[in-house]
């Protein structure tokens, strides 16, 4: 088994070679006679597809173009993207949307700026000297590093993270002081004490994040260890690391010819390598994971002019907004005040709750994260976040793997045939459970089946699974913030189903608001880009300037299920979750490992 699948081959078909980048797919053809307007562009690179949308000042869609790209699954639990596929999909989408806009009679110069939003945590590496990707990207939901997580957990429990450099200035809870017996050294001398944070709570104290396969640092360490050429490039300072936003900006601004190597705060805070307090690279975490600072991008705000597009139909257009996809949806839903929340139901489901300019440290299994930073001189806005790994992906599983439906729209037809699930619960832990459970060993579980069960019951149980996991997150948010949620703003593909949204309202016990234009993720990046250049008078720090944006009437769903039934079903869900936990737990004897082996395996290059 190849430890890191090649970019040039996949079980899902051929991919582009890693050795060279493709020629530009953005032809600079003359514009046809047309009239000028003022529009804003949004590039949205998700988990399964890329789209480019051009908006007007009211968030009406002028034109759009979407391209799906190949998903690579070389091993069970592995999920990869070819970086060249991502880049080519971007070129295709920009070209397609601009052509459609021109067909409507608008000049391409009508696009005044571009915002970028992207799947977060997905980890890419490219060569600093050639600009070429060094391997496939490891996607955010890939679980190959589960065994490494166990090793790091033991290292955190037994040794901890030594706090060094600028991190010594942070106000951290739970610090342990240890005598520096060796004297000298990087962080202490004779008579000095070393400071450590221990346990998984220690890493959460620094980053706001739990230790999980979800975030970039462990994926990055795995890539370096699994592939000799990457390890060599790392050692020789020839490696560039980034998330999808970094890779796209690098290439759109010129690539090897002076392309920018940057990352916005909302993506940087998802790497497990930055401190939540300062949103800067942590020397303590870099040392803990054995990573070199030379490969890291420059961290920038979410709304500023970073550079301009190097070539193509939008040559010279400024890139002025970058934000991770879920934070982008928070902005796109205009949840800009403390206490406002949104849920995006895409491949996964993601709930964000605005906590203002101060982070709230979750005690109930949530992530404390940066939502966005409205400019280089603005304070960052923070959020509590909970993530469900499998939402729309479960519907795709019903269609593609189980063949219970022929197309996604069949879901509503089947759900309408039954009033409940007939006692069936479906814990969709295909790759473990995320917030608020955080169990990488949980197994998918379909329970409560009887001879009465039909595929309609199973399909309804699939929608209910999404709703239950969303409620679990919102219950944790209420506990952390001491603020009950009265309404939830929603977007994403699953929200096209009225049945799914009514089920969410019934199971959650709160009102749902669904906008007519539901491209909230793309809109969020557009709002940040427009705000950076002052287009349309938009100012993210002044929500009143956005009151006319996407202001058409909301679709609303109110709870109809009686409270006693809602709570009875909720108890059943919690029982099902308990049965799914630790299902993939390895034999304790097989996991036995000495402390010396942990340190040797994780830190040998950088002790």
N, C-alpha and C positions, 0 to 999 in steps of 0.2 A: 504494500500500500504506500503510495506516494504521500508523505506527510503534508505536503502543500500542493494542491492540484495546480497544474500549469494553466497559464492564461491561454495557451494555444490549443487546449483540448478540454473537453468536458463530456460527461455522460449525456448532456442535453444537446450536443451538437458542437460544431466547430466554433471557435472563438478567434478573435484577432490575435496575432502574435504580440508578445510582450516586447519584442526587440525594437519596434519602431512605432511612432505615433502615425495616425492616418493623416493624409492631407486635409486641409480645411474643407468642411462640407458647407461653408457659408459663402456662396458666390456673390461677388460684388457687382451685380448687374444694374444697369441704370434704371431708375424708377420711371414708370410710365406717367404721363401727364395726370396730375391729381392735385387735390387741395390739402393744405396742412391743417392739423388739429393738434391737440395736446393729449397724449395718452401716456400710460405707465405700463411697463412690461413686468411680468412675473414668471420666473423660471422655477418650476416645482418638480424636483427629482425625487420621486418616492421609491418604495420598495420594489414595485413591479413595473412602473412606467414613468415616463417623463412627459410633462406638458408645459407649453408656453402659452400664457394668456395675456392678452392686451386689454386693459381696462380703461374706461373713461373716468371722469371725476366722481361719478355716482356709483361706481363699481358695476356698471353695465359691461358685459363682455363684448368687446368689439370684434375680436377674432381669437381663435385658439387652435392648437394643434397638439395631438398626443401620440406618443409612440411607446409601445411596450418593448421591454428588452428581456433577454434570456435569463432565466434563473438557473443556477448551477447547484446541484445537490450531489457532490461526489461521494459522500458517506452519510449514513444515518445521523441526523442532527446537525449536519454541516449545511451552510447556505452561503453561496458566493456570487459575486457579480464580476464581470469582466470590466475593468475601468475604461477600456476603449469603447465598449458597448454604451456605457453611461455617457461618454463624451460624444459619440456619434448620435445618440438619441437627442442630445441637447442641440447639436447642429441642425438635425432634421426638424426639430420642433420650432426653433427660431425661424428657419427658412419657411416652413409651412404656414406659421401664423402671420408672418410679414407678408407673404404672398396673398393670403386671404384678406388681410387688411388693405393691400393695394387693389385687390379686385373690387373692394367696396368703394374705391376712389380716394383713399387716403395715402398721402406721401409717407414713405418709411421714416422720414425725419420727424413725423408726428410722435414717435416714441422718444420721450425725453429722458428716461432713466430706466434702469433694470434692477429688480430685486430678485434675490435667490433664496429659495427655501429647499430644505433637503432632509432625507432620511438621516437620522442622527446615529451616532456611535459606530456606524459602518466604517471600517478601518482600511485605509489605503496607504501604500508605500510606493514611492517612485525614486528613481535614481537622480541625484542632484545634478550630475554632469550631463546626462542624456535626456532627462525629462520623461523617460519611459517607465511605465509601471513595472514593478518587480515581481508581482504575483497578482492573483485575483484578490479583490476586496473581500474581507470577511464581513458579512452582513450582521446587522444589530441583533437579530434573533438567532444567530448561530450559537450552538451549545457545545461545541467541541472542547471548550476549555473548562468543562465542569470538574474534571479531575484536578486541574491546576488550581481551581478555586479552593478545593479541599486543602491543598498544600499551603496556599496562602493563608487560609484560616488558621492552620496550625502554627505557621510562622508568626502571625499576628498574636495568637494566644501565648506562645512561648517566648517570643523575642520582642515583637512589637515594631512600630515605626520609630526610628530615631529622628527626633526633631532637630534639624540643622539649618544653618544659613538664615535667610530672611524669615523663615517660619518661626524662629525663636521669638520674634516680635509679636506673634499672634496671641490673642487671648483664647486659650484652649482649656476645656474642662477634661479632667481625667488624666492629667500628666503624671507620670511616674519618674522620679529622679533616681538615678543609679550612679554609684561612684565610678569614676573613670580610672580604673586601676592601671591602665597602660600609660596614662599621661600623654601629653602631646596630642597629635591627631587633629582631625578636622574640626571637631566640635567641642573639644575640651582639652584641658591640660592637667598638670598635677594639681590636686586639690579641687578640681572642677567636677561637676556632675553632668552626666548625660541625661537628656530628657527623652522619654518614650511615651507613645500612645499605644495601648495594647488592646487586643481583641478587635472584632469587626466593628464595634462601636467606635474604636479609635480612628479607623479610616473614615467612618461617617462623620466624626467630629471635624476632620479636616476638609472633607469634600462635600458633605451633605448627601453622599451616595452610599449605598451598601456595597459590599463586595459581591459582585455578580458577573456572570458570563456576558451580561447585557452591555457593559461599558468597554471603552476602547483599550485601556491599558493592558488588560490581560490578553486580549486578542493580539495586540502589538507585540507583547513579549513572546507569545506563542509563535508568531510569524518569524521573529528573529531566531528563535531556538530551532524551528523546524526546517529552515532553509539556509544552507551555508552561504549562498551568495548575498542574502540579506544580512546575515550576521557580519560578513566581511565589510559590506557597505556601511553598516552601523559603526563598526570599529574604526573605519577610515573616514568617518564624518561625511559620507557621500549619500546619506539616506535622507529622504524627505517623508515625513509623516503628516497625514491629514485626514479629516473626515471628508465627506463628499463635497461640501462647500469649498474646502481648500483645493481639492483637485480641479474643480470646475473653474474657480477664479484663476488659478495658476495657468490653465490652458487658454481661457478666454482673454486673458490679458497678455498673452504672448508666449506662454510656455517657457521653453529653454531660452527664448529671447526676452529676458527680463520679466517673465511672468511673476506675479505677486504670490508669495507664500504666506497666506494669512488665514485666520479663523476667527469667527465672531464669538462673543462671550457666551452666547447660548449653546453653541456647539462645543466650545472649549470646556465648559463646565460639565460636559458629559463624558469626558475622557478618563476620569478618575486620577487625573494628574494635576488638577488645579485646586487651590484653596477656595472655599466658598466665600470667605471674608474679603479676599483681595482680588479674586478672579485672575490670578497669575500662576505661572508654572511653579510647582512646589518642589524645591530641592530635596525635601524629605521623601516625597513620593517617587521622584525620579531615582533616588538612591535605592529605595525599597524595591522597585521593580527592575532595577538595573538598566536604566535607559539614559541616553545621552541627550543633553539639551540641544545639541547642534542640529537635530532633525526636526525640531518643533517649529510650528508656524508662529508668526506674530499675532497676538490676540488684539482684536479691534472691537469697536462698538458695533451695534446692530444697524445703525443708521448714520452713514457718512459716505462721502464719495471716496471709494478706495482706488479706483483706476477706471480706465475705459476699455471697451471691447476692441481687440486688436485688429480684427478683420471681419468681412462679411457684410450682410445687409444692415447690420446695426453697428458698423464700424464707428468708433468714436463716441458711442453712447455710454454714459457713465454707469458703472455698477455702484449702486448707492444704498443697498440694503442687503443684509445677510442675516438669516435667522433659521434655527432648527424648525422642523415642520410643525411640531406640536406647540411650540411657543408662537410660531407664526399664526396658527389658528386662534390662539388666545387674542392676539392683536387683531386678526381679521374679524373676530366676533366682537371686537371693541370692548373686551373685558379688561378695561384699563383702570378700574377703580378697585380698591381693596375689597375682597369678599365676593367678587364676581368670578364665575367658573364656566368652563366649557368642556365638552367631551367630543372628541373626534373619533369616529368609528370607521377605521380603514382596515388594513391588514390586521392591525392590532387596535386596541381602544386606549385612548389616552385622555386622562382627566387632569386639568390644570386649574388651580385656585390662586388668584392673585393675592399676594400678601404684602404688597407695597415695597418700600425701599429697605426693609429689614427682613432677613430670612427667618422663618420659623423652623426650629429644629424639631422634626417629627419624632414623636415617641410611639407612633402607631403604624410603623411600616411604610411610610411614605418617603418620597425623595424631596429634599430641599434643593431647589434648582434656581438658576437665573432664568427669568422669563425673557428679558431683552434689556438693552441699554439704548436710550433714544438718541445718543450722540456721544462723542468723545468726552464732553464736559458734563454729561448728565450722570446722575446716580443710576446704578442698575436697579431694575425692578425684579423682585423675586417671586417665586411661586412654590406652592406645594404640588407635587405631581404623583399620580398613581398610574401605572401602566398595566394593561392586560395584553399578554402576548398574542392571543388568538381572538380575533373578532370576525371581521370579514373573511379571514383565512379559513374559519370553520365552515362558512357557507361554500367556499371554493372546495373544501375537502368533501362536503356532501355531494358536490357536483362531479369533481374530477376523480376522487378516490373511491367513494362509495356508490356513485351513480344513483343516488336517491332522487336527484333532480337533474333535469337536462339543461336548465339555465337558471341564473340567479333569481329571475323574476318568478320562478315556480314556487319560491318560498312562501310568498303571500297567499297563493292559491291553496297550498297545503295547510298553512297555519289557520286559514279561515274555516277549515273543515272540522277543527276541534277547539273546544273552549279551554282546555288545559292540556298538560302533558301526560295525563293518566298515571301520575306518580313517577315519571321518568325524570332523572337528573343527568345532565351531561357536563362533567368537569373537563373542559377542553385544554388539559395540561399537556399539549403535544410536545412541549420542550420545557416542562416545569411550570411553576406558577410565579408570576411577578407580584407586584404590590396588591394588598398589604401582606401577602403570605411569604414571599421570597423563599420558595422551595424549589431548587433546581432539580430535585429528585422526584417531585410529584409526577404521577403518571396519569394519562388520560383515562377517564372513567365514565362509563355509561351504565347507570344503575337504576333499578326499579322496573326493569323490563318484565313483562308478563305476556301471556298469550293474547291479551287485549291490545298490546302495543302495536301501533301502525307506524308507517314512515312519517305520517303527519305528526304524531306525537314526538318522534325523534327530531324532526325539523323544528318543531316548536321549542323543544328542550334546548336546541342549539341557540335559538334567539334568546331564550331565558338565561342561558349561561352567560351571554354577553351582559345582560341586564344585572344579574346577580353580582358579577365581578365589578361592574361599575358602581353598584350600591355599596359594596364592601369598601371601595376606595373613598366614596363620599362619606361613609360613616367614620372612617379614619380622619378625614379632613375636618369634619365637625368636631371630633374629639381634640384634634391638635389646635384648631383655631377658636374653639368655643363659639362658632358661628354656624347656626343651622342654615342649610341651603333651601331657599324657597323656589328657585328655578334654575334650570340647567340649559345652557345654550349648546346646540348640537350641530354637527356637520359630519361629512364623510359619506362614503357610499352606502353604508347600512341604513343611514337616515332616510334614504329614498323609500324605504318600507314603512308605511303607516302602521302596520302591525308591530314591527320592531319597536317603534317609538311609543306606541300605546303600552306594550309590554314593559318597556323601561319605566314609564310613568307609574304603572301599576305596581311593579316590584319595588321601585325606589320610593314611592310615596311623595313625589314632588312633581312640579310642573315642568314641561319640556317646551322650549322655544326653538323652532327650526326656521332659519331664514329662507327666503325664496331662492336667492343666489347662494349656493352652499360651497363655493370654492373658497372657503375661509382661509385655508393654508396659503394659497397663492395670493389672496388679497392682503394677508398680513405682511408678506414681504413687499408687496407693492406699496402699502401704506408707509412702511419704513423707508423705502427708497424715495417716494414722493416727498415725505417729510424732510429728508436730508437735503433736497434741493428747493424746498419751499413750493412745490408744485400744488396748484389748486388751493393754496393757503393751508394745506394740511400741516399739523403739528402734533406728533404723537403725545407730547407732554401736555397738550391742551385738547382733551377729548371733544370739546364743543366744536372744534374745527372739523370734526368728522361726522357731524350729525346727519348730513345728507348722504353719507356713504352707505350703500346697501340698506336703505331705509324703508324699503317696501314692507308690507304687512307680514308678520311672522305667522308660521303655522304653530298652533299650540295644542298640546296634549296634556290632559289633566288625569289624575288617578281615578279609576273607576272601581278598582278591586277593594272590597271591604277590608278594614284594617286587620281583623282577626285572620282572614285568609292570607293576607300579605305576610303576616308574621309567621304563620304556620308553614308557608312555603319557604320563607327565609330560614327557618330552623332546619328544614329538610336539606336545603342547599349546604348549610354549614356542616351537617352530618356527612354529606357526600364528599365535601372537600377534605374532611378529616380522614376519610378512607383512601383518598388519593395520595395523601402526603407520604413522602419517603418511599414511594413504590420502587424507585430505581436504586435504592440504597445498595451500595456494594457490600460484599462480605467484609466484615471488620478485619479478619485476618489478612485479606488481600490488601487492605488499605494501611496496614501497620507500616510505620516509617519512623526512623529515628530523627531527632532534631538535627543531627549532623547532616543527614541526607537531605533534609528540607533546605538547610542553608546552602549546601553544596549545589543542589539542583536549581535554586532560584537566584543565588547571588555570587556564584563562583567567579564570574568575570569582573565583579565590581566590589569585592569584599575590601 
